[in-house]
């Protein structure tokens, strides 16, 4: 009898650990819409790393999942705290210097932070955009994103199976 209880308890512990990992470390997330096209397509399923970004921080061009207005959206980090961001003639300028975007994206119309009543990105805030710039509800519309609203980083597609792997 005691052996059966130990066996059952070990299974329960394994299940609880697996559920905690799924909930708080690696969570499946579905791409909803076309705002990250051509990098990501509607319906693709990715793994959201909710812990890694807290340990390693965010870098420019990371793909993140944000919780805003009751929904999860997927965007790309362009501007970091303490920076200025602008686009002119489809070129990204960070602190007045051109930064090469090494991924495919739609045309970005001229923009600077003053259009959202900012001059510099404050501490704990980020400027994010979708790769499909003409069809993306992002920082150009909703404003800067607070770090507390970022759920994690993602770059691993797990479905459809022919697209399994890391994205840029």
Secondary structure, DSSP 8 states (H G I E B T S, - for coil): -HHHHHHHHHHHHHHHHHHHHHHHTEEEEE--SSTTTTTS-TT-EEEEETTHHHHH---TT-EEEEEETTEEEEEEEEE-TT--EEEETTEEEETTEEE---S-------EEGGGGT-SS--TTEEEEE-SSGGG--SHHHH--EEGGGEEEEEEEEEESGGG-EE--
